[in-house]
């Protein structure tokens, strides 16, 4: 059994949070992680408020355990990723946890959520932003290291960022994200002072992930060196750095990926997918991740993954992944404790 600030505050069995991966972390995956004793996060992505509300209600049918929603706060070519109406839905549905990614949310959103009883985290990549978030009334920080897959503007490795955040914010929940794909990574993060871990890439290879089977197979087959940072994806949200698996389009743009590629005229379509009930012709360089209904050439598509992908070697139910990672972490920390290590994390499993 683990006892950290995270498990105590939310009544969790494990200090494990699933990343709110857009397109991928939908109700089935969220509920599976929460039912296994962790905290599942819904990847809202570009979902409009009514669709988000429907997904929240679906999660409630699948679990009575704590879960949260993960928002991107940024303007995109599809409009604002998060709006006042999204916040209205959170309040109406009594969401326990809201996580904001990329930019800090407006003070008005924070106040409305806090007044309704919703706790708020911010996922960021610097001590300065984390301090600003806490000063605004946000109560938890997901520390995103440069190893984390998908959209990522961090220039610091997790195990540099994490202890700096822990030292700067000793009384705040800090959750470690980036490259954690097995129990050894969990143990290392806890030993450095994290209150929990946020896991994304390992859960791409879960049975509940809303992921195209070929994309999932590539995740399982990949090595760490197959992950690269690029800015080529996203006419929907241009010029944003991402960690992705190397494929043909990434290789073709190596060395030219520090600027937005010019869009073909007429715009080239690389595939077809479904965005929350609506057909979506995927433009060249689309940042939309391939899901089960996606059709087209995955060599042209965005395949987000983090540096820990080389540790992912099989597809399992999400609950098994949670329990196995936490069991391995407990064994690692027990070994450290038995060898004379007396750090805070070594005392956490009880």
N, C-alpha and C positions, 0 to 999 in steps of 0.2 A: 504494500500500500504506500502511495506517495502522499506527502502533505507539503504543499507549497501555498503561497498566497493565492495563486490561481485556483487550486482545488478547493481551498477553504472558502473563497469568496463566492464560488459558483456551485459548490456541492458536487464536484467532479471526482471520479475515481482516479483519473490520470491527468497530469499536466500536459495535455495533448490537444492542439487546436488544428483543425483542417483548414488549409488555405482556401479563401473564397475565390476560387479560380473561375473567371467568367466563362460561360458556355459549358463548363465541365462539372462544377460543384453545384449540382441541382438537388432537389429534395431527397432523392434516394441516397445519395452519398452523405449529405448533411445528417440525415437521420441515422444512418449506419454508424457514423463516427460518434454521435451523441449517445446512441444506445450502447456503444461499446465502452462508455465511460469518459469520453473526451468531450470537446466542444466543437460541433460542426458549424461551419460558416457557409451561408448561401452566397454564391457568386452572382450578384445582381447583374453586373455587366451593363449591357444596353437595354435591359428589360424595362418596358414601361410600367408605371405604378400598378395598373390592374393585373398585369401578369405577375409582378412581384407579390402582390397580395394573394393571388391564387397559389403561388409556390409556397408562401409562408403557411397558408392553411393546409396545404398538402403535407408539409413537414409535421405540422401539429397532429395530423392523423397517423403519422408513422412513428412519432416519438412523443413522450411526455417529459423528456430530458431537456436540459438547457441547450439552446442553439442561438446563433446570431446571424446578422446579415452584413455583407461586405459591400461597401459603396466605393465607386471611383468618383472623386470630386474634381471634375475637369470639363471644359467645353470641348466638344468634338464636332466633326462634320455632320453627325446625326443629331446634334443639339446637346444640351447639358446632360451629362451622364446621370446626374442626380438632381432632383428638383424638389421644390417645396411639397409636391404631392407625394413623393416617395417618403418624405418625413411624416406626412399625414398618415400614410399607411402604417408606418412603424408604430406611431402613437395609437392608432385605432386597434392594431393587432396585439398590442402589449409586448412588443419584441424586447427581449431581455438585454440584448447587446447589439450595438451598431458600431461597425468598424469603418473608418474613412481612410482611403488610400490616395496617394499622390499629393493632393493639396489639403490643407486644413479646412474644415467646414466653417461656415459662417457662425457667428456667435448666437444668432437667433435659432439655428437648428440645434445647437448644443443645449440652449436653455429649454427649448420645447421637449427635447428628448429627456433631459434630466428631470424636468417637471413631471413627466409621465412615468418615471421610474426606470427608464432605459439607461444602461451603462454605456459608456462610449470609449472606444479605443482609437488610436491613430497609428497607422503603419507608415513609418518613415525611416530615413536613412542617415540622420544626423542628430547629434546631441542638441544642437541649437533648435531644430524643429521640434524635437521631443519636449524640450523645456517650454517652448511657446505653446505647445498643445496642452501641457499640464496647467500652465497659467490661465488657459481659457476654460478650464473645468473638465478636460478630458482626464480619465482616470487610469488608462492603461496604454502601453506602447508596444507595438510589434516592431522589433528591430530588424529591418530588412537588410541583410548583408548583400554584398555584390554577387554572391553565389546563387541567389534566388532566381528561379525561372520566371519567364513572362516579363511584363513591364517592370523595369528596375532602373532607377537612376542613382543607385548607391555606388560610391567609389571606394568604399571600405569593406574589407572582408568581415564576416560576422564576428569572428573571434577577436577582432580589433574593436569593432563597434560595440559589441555587447558589454564588455567590462567597462568601457567608457560611459555607456548609458547607466550601467548599474551604479557606478561611482557618483554620477551626476544626479541620479534620481533614486536614492536608496529606499524610499518609502513608496515607490510606485511599482505596479505590476509591469514587468518587462518580459515579453515573449520573444524568443529567438527564432528567426526565419532565415533560411538560406543554406542549402547544401545538407540539410539534416534528413537522411533517408534510411537510417538504421538506429539501433539502440545505442551504439557507441557515440553517435552524434548527439543524441538526447542527453546522455550522461555528461558529455563534454560541455554542452550548453548549461546544464544544471550546475556543474562544477564551477562555471564562470559566473554564476549568480542569476541565471534566468529563472523565472517563475514557471516557465513552461516553454513548449516549442510549438511552432506553426509549420506544418508539413504539407507540401504541395506535390512535388514531383513523384514521391513514392506512391501517392494516392492516384496519380494518373494510371497506375497499373493496378487499380482496384476494380472489382466486378461492377461496382455501383457507379463508377465514373461515367459521365455522359460523353464518351470519347469514341472517335472512329476506330474500328479495330486495327487498321493499318498503322495509324498514329500510335496506338497503344503498343503494337508489336515493335515499332521503331524505338519507343522508349525502353522497352525491355532489352532490346539488342544493343543499345547505345553504350558508348564509353564516355567518360567525363570530357575527353578531348573533342568529342563530337558536338559540344555545346559552344556557341559563339554569341557575342554581343553584336547587335546590329540595330540600325534605325530604318531599315528599308520597308518595314511593314507598317501599313496603316493609312491608307487614304481616308479611313474612317477617323483616325486620330494620328495625324502625321508627326514625324520628327521625334518620336518617343523611343528611347532605347529599350531593347528587349533581349532576353536570353532565350535562344531557340536552338533546336537541332539543325545541324548543317544538312542542307539538301541542295538540289540543283540551283534554285534561284538564289540561295544564300552564297553558294560558291561563285556564281556568276557576278555577284555584286561585291565580293570581297575586295576591300581597298577603296570602294566607292560608297560605302554604307554610312558615311557621316553626313549625308544629306538626303533629302527626300527624292526618290527616283521620279523622273518625269513620267506622267501617266500617258500610256499610249492613246492615240486619237485615231479612230474612235476607241473608247475605253475597252481594253481587252478583258474578257471574262474568263476566269480560270476554273470556275466550278459553280455549283449550285448548292445552297444550303437552306436551312430554315432558321429564322431568327424569331423565336418565341411565337410560333404560329403563322409566320409570314414568310413566303418564299423570298430568298435573297440571292441574286446573282453576285457571286464573289468577284470583285474587281481585281485586276493585277495588283499584287502586293497587299492583299487584304490581311488584316490582323485577326479576322475571325478564325477561331480554332476549329479544325475538322471534328464534327460530331457524327453520331451514327447515320444520320440522314444525308450527310454531305456527299456530293458526287463531284468527281474531277480528279486532277492529277496532284497528288500530295507532294510531288517534287516542286510544285509552284506555291505551296501553301505554308502558312506560319505554323510551326510545330514547337510551341513553347515548352521549355524544360530547363531545369536548373543543373548546377554543377554536380549534384549528388546522383545524377542519373546512372552513373556507372555502378552504383550499389543496388540498382533495381534489376532484379533478375527473374521475376515471376509475377503473375497476376493472381491476386487473392481477394477474398472478401475484405472490405475495409475494416470490419471489426477484428479480423485476424491480424491485419497489419498493425492496428493500434495496439492490440494485446502483445504481439510479438516484439514490437519495438520497445514497449515499456518494460516487458520482462527482461529483455537484453540489457536495457539501461539499468535496471535494478541490479542485475548480476554484475555489471561493470562497476557500479557505485559500491556494491558490497565488497568487491575485490579491492577497490581503492581503500575502503574503510579498514578492511582486514590487514592491508599492508601498512597501515599507520597513517593514512591520509585523514585529516581531521577538518576538512573544509565543510562549509555549510551544506553543500549538496550531498556529501557523504552521509549526513545525518538525516536526510529527508525521507528515504524509504523507511517505513516502520512496520 
